[in-house]
Amino acid sequence: MTDTTSSYSFDRALIVTGDLLIGGTPLTLLRLTEAGRDTVERLRNGLPVTEGPLLDRLLDTGMVTRHVGPPPREEPSLVVVTPTIGTPRHPPAPGTVLVDDGSEPPVAEATIRSERNRGPAAARNLGWRRVIDENPAVEFIAFVDADVDTGDERWWAPLMAHFDDPRVGMVAPRIRAGEDGEGMTVTAERTAPALDLGPRGGRVSAGARVSYVPSAAVVVRASALTAVDGYDEDLRTGEDVDLVWRLRDHGWLVVYDPSTELTHEARASAGGWLRQRIGYGRSSAGLAARHGDAVAPWRTSRWGLAVIVALLWSLSSRRPRLLGPAAVIGGAVGAPGLILSRQVDGLDPLRATRVVGLGLARSTTAALAAVRRAWWPLLIPLIPLSRTARRVAVLAAVGARHPARLAADLAHGAGVVLGAIDQGSPGALLPVVSSGRLTHRESTSGASPATSD
């Protein structure tokens, strides 16, 4: 099938050299066949392309992003479901199924009421199942939270073009922090938003650049919801992440499209803002119990781990100089770059070194983020005892680049540890270390198998 209604853009960091493509998340090398090179050339020139394994590979890795055409002319069979505790901050659009999740006093305009508070997962399930029971012909369910300002009751319309691919089960817009209001929490939310996944769209899956989408606003195919039995009601937080990953496990595609933007309001108090972030971190333990290492705070290769260990050793001297870390980085990039250029035909040493350097930068940045977002409570006891621990703590804090981001990350990390204690399992704290080996095999589908660095 030839796709004539979409346009495609390449990741600006993508390296193209001969029949090789290098980029994406995780960092991936693809060797193209002749047919693959033709597909890439057509994509770069804005020409229609035939859907197939290579295009899927490019979209899955984030090397390429799909931009859909105008919404379908035919009106979709869609119902909006909004869970709420108390009166919604924004009036629901006409026809919205408003689910009162045990409010006291009850919400007068609610369509459905739960006698006790059961959490957002249960409230959404109650809503969409009622819709399907009453009208099995409904094709799509749009979920929108009560604190989200859609700006337009048909906010979902531009997203519907993604569903021309029958494999797409969920599409999510961008959720930005609201511009109204003043105060510390409003400023913090704008600087370190909880729900804003940024301006770059693409396919969503564990380990990808966009690994989940929040259910603050999503459109879901009703058959996909039915296939996975909706949200997991045992999860009070993280239920949206869990749904995305289960949809992917069942073969559905999930898409993040930031061209449609909605806004949500920040928590009213600093305490509420921090509790929200702790709650998000706390959900990691439940997700780890269900999805294993998909929630790992740091993913790296054996080479990446070795480099981090060497950097830590270089920071342990009483009077650290730039020469130590510089020598480690130089050796970690130069030698592997030379080896990679010899392993991969057509990859010159300069580009190979660039690839290795990019991988090292990503790995190091991710490691510092993991310190802030998962491991800092474990680092605290070491700080009085270890010079290296103190320096790592400083580097991790500086890496946040803003006090609000640092506060959000530290709150998240506290939640991760508390959740691990609750679960009695360290799963959410454990990194994943892969072999990082490169493999190359020509394929008639247009590319060799994807390979992580």
ABEGO torsion letter per residue (X at the ends): XBBAABBBBBBAABBBBEABBBEEOBBBBBBBBAAAAAAAAAAAAGBBBBBBAAAAAAAAAGABBBBBBBBBABBBBBBBBBBBBEBBABBBBBGBBBBBBGBOBBBAABABBBABBAEAAAAAAAAAAAAAAABAABABBBBBBAABBAGBAAAAAAAAAAAABAABABBBBBBBBBABEBEAAAAAAAABBAABAEABBEBBBBGBABABBBAABBBBBAAAAAAAGEBBAABABGAAAAAAAAAAAAGBBBBBBAABBBBBBBBABAAAAAAAAAAAAAAAAAAAAAAEAAABABBBBAAAAAAAAAAAAAAABABBBAAAAAAAAAAAAAAAAAAAAAABBGBBAAAAAAAAAAAAAAAAAAAAAAAAAAAAAAAAAAAAABAAAAAAAAAAAAAAGBAAAAAAAAAAAAAAAAAAAAAGBAAAABBBBBAGBBBBBBBAAGBBBBBBX
